[in-house]
Protein backbone atom coordinates (compact mmCIF):
# COMPACT_ATOMS: atom_id res chain seq x y z
CA UNK A 1 0.00 0.00 0.00
CA UNK A 2 1.34 3.41 -0.97
CA UNK A 3 1.76 6.08 1.72
CA UNK A 4 -0.14 9.35 1.36
CA UNK A 5 1.81 12.38 0.16
CA UNK A 6 2.99 14.78 2.87
CA UNK A 7 0.47 17.64 3.43
CA UNK A 8 2.54 20.28 1.60
CA UNK A 9 3.12 18.00 -1.38
CA UNK A 10 -0.57 17.07 -1.42
CA UNK A 11 -1.51 20.79 -1.55
CA UNK A 12 0.85 21.32 -4.50
CA UNK A 13 -0.65 18.32 -6.30
CA UNK A 14 -4.19 19.62 -5.71
CA UNK A 15 -3.36 23.16 -6.90
CA UNK A 16 -1.64 21.80 -10.00
CA UNK A 17 -4.70 19.68 -10.88
CA UNK A 18 -7.12 22.59 -10.42
CA UNK A 19 -8.67 24.41 -13.31
CA UNK A 20 -9.83 28.00 -13.31
CA UNK A 21 -12.83 29.62 -14.92
CA UNK A 22 -13.38 33.34 -15.55
CA UNK A 23 -16.94 34.47 -16.16
CA UNK A 24 -18.27 37.90 -17.15
CA UNK A 25 -22.02 38.30 -16.60
CA UNK A 26 -23.98 41.06 -18.37
CA UNK A 27 -27.48 42.36 -17.73
CA UNK A 28 -29.20 43.61 -14.58
CA UNK A 29 -26.61 42.02 -12.32
CA UNK A 30 -25.57 44.79 -9.93
CA UNK A 31 -27.64 45.88 -6.95
CA UNK A 32 -29.64 42.62 -6.96
CA UNK A 33 -27.57 40.43 -4.62
CA UNK A 34 -25.71 38.74 -7.46
CA UNK A 35 -22.32 38.62 -5.72
CA UNK A 36 -23.79 37.39 -2.45
CA UNK A 37 -25.73 34.57 -4.12
CA UNK A 38 -22.73 33.65 -6.28
CA UNK A 39 -20.60 33.36 -3.15
CA UNK A 40 -23.24 31.15 -1.49
CA UNK A 41 -23.47 28.82 -4.50
CA UNK A 42 -19.68 28.64 -4.90
CA UNK A 43 -19.23 27.77 -1.23
CA UNK A 44 -21.97 25.12 -1.38
CA UNK A 45 -20.33 23.36 -4.33
CA UNK A 46 -16.76 23.76 -3.06
CA UNK A 47 -15.29 26.32 -5.47
CA UNK A 48 -12.69 28.86 -4.35
CA UNK A 49 -12.03 32.26 -5.91
CA UNK A 50 -13.84 35.59 -5.99
CA UNK A 51 -16.65 37.64 -7.50
CA UNK A 52 -16.78 41.41 -8.04
CA UNK A 53 -18.72 44.21 -9.70
CA UNK A 54 -17.00 45.95 -12.60
CA UNK A 55 -17.37 49.63 -13.43
CA UNK A 56 -19.15 48.85 -16.72
CA UNK A 57 -22.11 47.27 -14.87
CA UNK A 58 -21.04 43.66 -15.34
CA UNK A 59 -20.05 41.07 -12.74
CA UNK A 60 -16.76 39.17 -12.98
CA UNK A 61 -16.25 35.81 -11.31
CA UNK A 62 -13.00 33.83 -11.11
CA UNK A 63 -13.29 30.36 -9.60
CA UNK A 64 -11.24 27.22 -9.22
CA UNK A 65 -12.57 23.70 -9.02
CA UNK A 66 -13.33 20.75 -11.24
CA UNK A 67 -15.57 20.35 -14.28
CA UNK A 68 -18.62 19.33 -12.24
CA UNK A 69 -18.26 22.33 -9.96
CA UNK A 70 -17.83 24.67 -12.95
CA UNK A 71 -20.92 23.26 -14.62
CA UNK A 72 -23.03 24.01 -11.54
CA UNK A 73 -21.51 27.46 -10.97
CA UNK A 74 -21.89 28.56 -14.60
CA UNK A 75 -25.48 27.22 -14.65
CA UNK A 76 -26.24 29.52 -11.70
CA UNK A 77 -24.44 32.49 -13.28
CA UNK A 78 -26.53 32.11 -16.45
CA UNK A 79 -29.68 32.72 -14.39
CA UNK A 80 -28.58 34.55 -11.24
CA UNK A 81 -30.72 35.34 -8.20
CA UNK A 82 -34.45 36.14 -8.57
CA UNK A 83 -34.02 39.94 -8.93
CA UNK A 84 -31.35 39.64 -11.66
CA UNK A 85 -31.84 39.57 -15.41
CA UNK A 86 -28.87 37.94 -17.13
CA UNK A 87 -28.46 38.91 -20.78
CA UNK A 88 -25.17 37.13 -21.59
CA UNK A 89 -22.37 35.17 -19.99
CA UNK A 90 -18.81 34.92 -21.33
CA UNK A 91 -16.89 31.90 -19.99
CA UNK A 92 -13.19 31.12 -20.40
CA UNK A 93 -11.20 28.25 -18.88
CA UNK A 94 -7.51 28.14 -17.98
CA UNK A 95 -5.15 26.27 -15.72
CA UNK A 96 -5.29 27.60 -12.16
CA UNK A 97 -3.18 30.76 -12.07
CA UNK A 98 -3.61 31.70 -8.40
CA UNK A 99 -4.11 29.82 -5.16
CA UNK A 100 -7.30 30.70 -3.28
CA UNK A 101 -8.33 29.43 0.14
CA UNK A 102 -12.00 30.46 0.01
CA UNK A 103 -14.58 32.18 -2.17
CA UNK A 104 -14.83 35.91 -1.45
CA UNK A 105 -16.69 39.00 -2.59
CA UNK A 106 -14.24 41.61 -3.84
CA UNK A 107 -15.27 45.23 -4.00
LOFI-873448 format. One record per residue (C-alpha): residue in three letters; x, y, z. Coordinates in Angstrom, 1 decimal, always signed. Layout:
{pt "ALA" {X Y Z}}
...
***
This chain:
{pt "UNK" {+0.0 +0.0 +0.0}}
{pt "UNK" {+1.3 +3.4 -1.0}}
{pt "UNK" {+1.8 +6.1 +1.7}}
{pt "UNK" {-0.1 +9.4 +1.4}}
{pt "UNK" {+1.8 +12.4 +0.2}}
{pt "UNK" {+3.0 +14.8 +2.9}}
{pt "UNK" {+0.5 +17.6 +3.4}}
{pt "UNK" {+2.5 +20.3 +1.6}}
{pt "UNK" {+3.1 +18.0 -1.4}}
{pt "UNK" {-0.6 +17.1 -1.4}}
{pt "UNK" {-1.5 +20.8 -1.6}}
{pt "UNK" {+0.9 +21.3 -4.5}}
{pt "UNK" {-0.6 +18.3 -6.3}}
{pt "UNK" {-4.2 +19.6 -5.7}}
{pt "UNK" {-3.4 +23.2 -6.9}}
{pt "UNK" {-1.6 +21.8 -10.0}}
{pt "UNK" {-4.7 +19.7 -10.9}}
{pt "UNK" {-7.1 +22.6 -10.4}}
{pt "UNK" {-8.7 +24.4 -13.3}}
{pt "UNK" {-9.8 +28.0 -13.3}}
{pt "UNK" {-12.8 +29.6 -14.9}}
{pt "UNK" {-13.4 +33.3 -15.5}}
{pt "UNK" {-16.9 +34.5 -16.2}}
{pt "UNK" {-18.3 +37.9 -17.2}}
{pt "UNK" {-22.0 +38.3 -16.6}}
{pt "UNK" {-24.0 +41.1 -18.4}}
{pt "UNK" {-27.5 +42.4 -17.7}}
{pt "UNK" {-29.2 +43.6 -14.6}}
{pt "UNK" {-26.6 +42.0 -12.3}}
{pt "UNK" {-25.6 +44.8 -9.9}}
{pt "UNK" {-27.6 +45.9 -6.9}}
{pt "UNK" {-29.6 +42.6 -7.0}}
{pt "UNK" {-27.6 +40.4 -4.6}}
{pt "UNK" {-25.7 +38.7 -7.5}}
{pt "UNK" {-22.3 +38.6 -5.7}}
{pt "UNK" {-23.8 +37.4 -2.4}}
{pt "UNK" {-25.7 +34.6 -4.1}}
{pt "UNK" {-22.7 +33.7 -6.3}}
{pt "UNK" {-20.6 +33.4 -3.1}}
{pt "UNK" {-23.2 +31.2 -1.5}}
{pt "UNK" {-23.5 +28.8 -4.5}}
{pt "UNK" {-19.7 +28.6 -4.9}}
{pt "UNK" {-19.2 +27.8 -1.2}}
{pt "UNK" {-22.0 +25.1 -1.4}}
{pt "UNK" {-20.3 +23.4 -4.3}}
{pt "UNK" {-16.8 +23.8 -3.1}}
{pt "UNK" {-15.3 +26.3 -5.5}}
{pt "UNK" {-12.7 +28.9 -4.3}}
{pt "UNK" {-12.0 +32.3 -5.9}}
{pt "UNK" {-13.8 +35.6 -6.0}}
{pt "UNK" {-16.6 +37.6 -7.5}}
{pt "UNK" {-16.8 +41.4 -8.0}}
{pt "UNK" {-18.7 +44.2 -9.7}}
{pt "UNK" {-17.0 +46.0 -12.6}}
{pt "UNK" {-17.4 +49.6 -13.4}}
{pt "UNK" {-19.1 +48.8 -16.7}}
{pt "UNK" {-22.1 +47.3 -14.9}}
{pt "UNK" {-21.0 +43.7 -15.3}}
{pt "UNK" {-20.1 +41.1 -12.7}}
{pt "UNK" {-16.8 +39.2 -13.0}}
{pt "UNK" {-16.3 +35.8 -11.3}}
{pt "UNK" {-13.0 +33.8 -11.1}}
{pt "UNK" {-13.3 +30.4 -9.6}}
{pt "UNK" {-11.2 +27.2 -9.2}}
{pt "UNK" {-12.6 +23.7 -9.0}}
{pt "UNK" {-13.3 +20.7 -11.2}}
{pt "UNK" {-15.6 +20.3 -14.3}}
{pt "UNK" {-18.6 +19.3 -12.2}}
{pt "UNK" {-18.3 +22.3 -10.0}}
{pt "UNK" {-17.8 +24.7 -12.9}}
{pt "UNK" {-20.9 +23.3 -14.6}}
{pt "UNK" {-23.0 +24.0 -11.5}}
{pt "UNK" {-21.5 +27.5 -11.0}}
{pt "UNK" {-21.9 +28.6 -14.6}}
{pt "UNK" {-25.5 +27.2 -14.6}}
{pt "UNK" {-26.2 +29.5 -11.7}}
{pt "UNK" {-24.4 +32.5 -13.3}}
{pt "UNK" {-26.5 +32.1 -16.4}}
{pt "UNK" {-29.7 +32.7 -14.4}}
{pt "UNK" {-28.6 +34.6 -11.2}}
{pt "UNK" {-30.7 +35.3 -8.2}}
{pt "UNK" {-34.4 +36.1 -8.6}}
{pt "UNK" {-34.0 +39.9 -8.9}}
{pt "UNK" {-31.4 +39.6 -11.7}}
{pt "UNK" {-31.8 +39.6 -15.4}}
{pt "UNK" {-28.9 +37.9 -17.1}}
{pt "UNK" {-28.5 +38.9 -20.8}}
{pt "UNK" {-25.2 +37.1 -21.6}}
{pt "UNK" {-22.4 +35.2 -20.0}}
{pt "UNK" {-18.8 +34.9 -21.3}}
{pt "UNK" {-16.9 +31.9 -20.0}}
{pt "UNK" {-13.2 +31.1 -20.4}}
{pt "UNK" {-11.2 +28.2 -18.9}}
{pt "UNK" {-7.5 +28.1 -18.0}}
{pt "UNK" {-5.1 +26.3 -15.7}}
{pt "UNK" {-5.3 +27.6 -12.2}}
{pt "UNK" {-3.2 +30.8 -12.1}}
{pt "UNK" {-3.6 +31.7 -8.4}}
{pt "UNK" {-4.1 +29.8 -5.2}}
{pt "UNK" {-7.3 +30.7 -3.3}}
{pt "UNK" {-8.3 +29.4 +0.1}}
{pt "UNK" {-12.0 +30.5 +0.0}}
{pt "UNK" {-14.6 +32.2 -2.2}}
{pt "UNK" {-14.8 +35.9 -1.5}}
{pt "UNK" {-16.7 +39.0 -2.6}}
{pt "UNK" {-14.2 +41.6 -3.8}}
{pt "UNK" {-15.3 +45.2 -4.0}}
***
